[in-house]
Amino acid sequence: MKLLEPAQYQTKAAAVFADVAAQVAAILPLARIEHIGASSIAGAISKGDLDICVLVALQDHARSVTTLEAAGYVVKTDTLRTPALCMLLAPSAPMDVALQVVAVGSEFEFFLHFRDALRANPDLVALYNQLKQRFATEGMDRYREEKSRFIAGVLQGAGTTATPS
């Protein structure tokens, strides 16, 4: 897996985020839309993709997913799906874009907690980058396993009990 330095992808990711966020806001006007993932963290290296958290009320979650699917977003297979979380892929975006549709108040708000912890601590960003570089050639399963372990540690240190699955 190839990792990109921030200068190679973050400006593009910010522009794509603005476009996709505007599209999603038009589809789901009550949703809160947040830029998450490495592209939202200054100095973070990345695979060059974009992650967006779309927060909706729990009672609106299933309907929101269905509405996004009707607009062309596609449910990503082989990912965790619950009544409070669904990952969708954006159609025809200029880079890989994943929407994490999350119920407000659910454990899956950890996406935001992790982002905020790294934004507040450049030392954590440096450790995250080192981990990514170390495991980028070890295969996606190992890479994801180590990344999940790191995220869980950061969240535990921040006093957040929810952890990534």
C-alpha positions, 0 to 999 in steps of 0.5 A: 500500500502506498502512503501519501504525505499530507502535501500530496493529498490534503488540499485535494481532500479538503476540496472534495470534502466541501463538495461532498458535504454540500451534496450530502447536506442537500440530501440530508439537511438535518445531518451534521457532516464532519471531515474525519480520518487522516485527511482531516488531521494536519500532518497525517499521512494517508492512503489518499482517501477521504472519510466523512462522518454523517451524524443523524438522529438514531430514529433517522439512521435507516431512512438516511442510509436509504436516502443516500443509497437512492442518491447513488451512494453504495453500501460498502460490503464487508464492514460493520453495519449496525442500526447506528453505523453504516459505511457508504461509498460515494459515487463518481468522486475524484478520490475514494470517499467513504461516508460513515453514517453514524447515529448521534450519541452512539459509540461510533462517535469515536471517529470524532473523538479520535480525530480531535485527540490527534488534532490536539496532539502532534506527538500522537500524529507522529506516532500514528504516521510511524505506525502506518509506515511500519505496517503499510507493507504487512498486508491490509489485515495486519495494517488495520489490526495495528491501526485499530489497536492504536486508535483504541489506545488513543481513545482510552487515553482520552477517556473515551470508552468506545473503540473501533471494530 
